[in-house]
């Protein structure tokens, strides 16, 4: 299959949110304090589905916990990458030893 240069691959890139995590946590806190989700969504200009996705992901978190969560997420991704590289090296060394025998 040949792909032309004019092909648009924007759907492959994850869309960035226009709200910071702290703004999202504040909106969830307002909802937990009794404010209606539809009112919050109307004020922020997001769909209720997006709001409930936020609640599913960030529900019960404080802003300090959220910062720690992001740091751990970055560390986790770094460790996954390091493991993948080491695993690749291990398999390469293992294959070279098997070929010599």
C-alpha positions in Angstrom: 0.0 0.0 0.0 1.4 3.3 -1.0 0.7 6.4 1.2 0.7 9.8 -0.4 2.3 12.8 1.2 -1.0 14.5 1.4 -2.5 11.8 3.7 -3.5 13.2 7.0 -2.5 11.2 10.1 -3.8 13.5 12.8 -6.0 10.7 14.1 -2.8 8.9 15.2 -1.7 11.6 17.5 -3.4 11.9 20.9 -5.3 15.2 21.4 -3.9 17.4 24.1 -6.4 18.7 26.6 -6.8 22.4 27.0 -7.3 22.0 30.8 -4.5 21.4 33.3 -4.8 18.5 35.7 -5.3 20.9 38.6 -8.3 22.4 36.8 -9.7 19.0 36.2 -9.3 18.0 39.8 -11.0 21.2 40.9 -13.9 20.5 38.7 -14.2 17.0 40.1 -14.1 18.4 43.6 -16.9 20.7 42.8 -19.0 17.8 41.6 -18.2 15.8 44.7 -19.4 18.8 46.8 -22.8 18.6 45.2 -22.7 20.7 42.0 -24.4 19.2 39.0 -22.1 17.7 36.4 -24.0 19.2 33.5 -23.5 22.7 34.9 -19.8 22.1 35.3 -19.5 20.7 31.7 -21.5 23.7 30.3 -19.2 26.1 32.1 -16.0 24.4 31.0 -17.3 23.7 27.5 -16.8 19.9 27.6 -19.1 17.0 27.1 -20.4 15.0 30.0 -18.6 11.9 28.7 -15.3 13.8 28.9 -16.1 14.9 32.4 -16.9 11.3 33.5 -13.6 10.1 31.9 -11.8 12.7 34.0 -13.6 11.6 37.1 -12.7 8.0 36.3 -9.1 8.9 35.9 -8.5 11.6 38.6 -11.4 10.9 41.0 -10.4 11.1 44.7 -7.0 12.7 44.0 -5.7 15.9 45.5 -3.4 18.2 43.5 -0.3 17.1 45.5 -1.2 13.4 44.8 -1.6 14.3 41.1 1.8 15.8 40.9 3.3 12.6 42.5 1.3 10.5 40.1 2.7 12.3 37.1 6.2 11.9 38.4 5.7 8.2 38.9 4.2 7.9 35.4 7.3 9.4 33.9 9.6 7.2 36.0 7.5 4.1 35.0 7.8 5.0 31.3 11.6 5.5 31.7 11.9 2.1 33.3 9.8 0.3 30.7 12.1 1.8 28.0 15.2 0.7 29.8 13.8 -2.8 30.3 13.0 -3.1 26.6 16.5 -2.1 25.6 18.1 -4.5 28.1 15.8 -7.3 26.9 16.8 -6.7 23.3 20.5 -6.8 24.2 20.0 -10.0 26.2 18.3 -11.7 23.3 21.0 -10.5 20.9 23.8 -11.9 23.2 21.9 -15.1 23.6 21.5 -15.5 19.9 25.2 -14.8 19.3 26.3 -17.4 21.9 24.0 -20.0 20.4 25.5 -19.4 16.9 29.0 -19.9 18.2 28.2 -23.3 19.8 
